[in-house]
Amino acid sequence: MVSREYKKGSSLREKFHLLRSITNSHAESETSIIVDASKYIKKLKQKVEKINNETPSEQSFRESSDPNPMVTVETLEKGFMVKVMSVKNEAGMLVCVLETFEDLGLDVVEARVSCTDTFSLHAIGSSNNDGDIMDAEAVKQAVTEAIRTWSDSHA
């Protein structure tokens, strides 16, 4: 006859083994498994926070299966806010966009880039051309065309 304490200990070991496999932990001790699980939960919370902070257009883009990058441009007081989002990260896309900024005479004032699984660029570009007047649509077309040309040459 198997004791109740043995069954309880066996069940607890199974739960630790399950927790270890779910969190991809390589720890051996129960304490280390719990620490790894805690870190895993924190990472998941950060991912949820990041998703919750996305704009509705970023969320819908993430859910779409359109392989073409989405480019949006907003006019600011002294420049433009350019957002580029792509469901796949292709090496060189950032360089392509930054070269287009340079060609347009835009200086990058501030930028936030993510190139992990997807490609996401939020950049503020200020115009260094005093005489030339650019509109948001022209910037959008230039960035979109540059990405399309670059993608075609790297396909």
Order of alpha helices (4+ residues) and beta strands (2+ residues): alpha-alpha-alpha-beta-beta-alpha-beta-beta-alpha
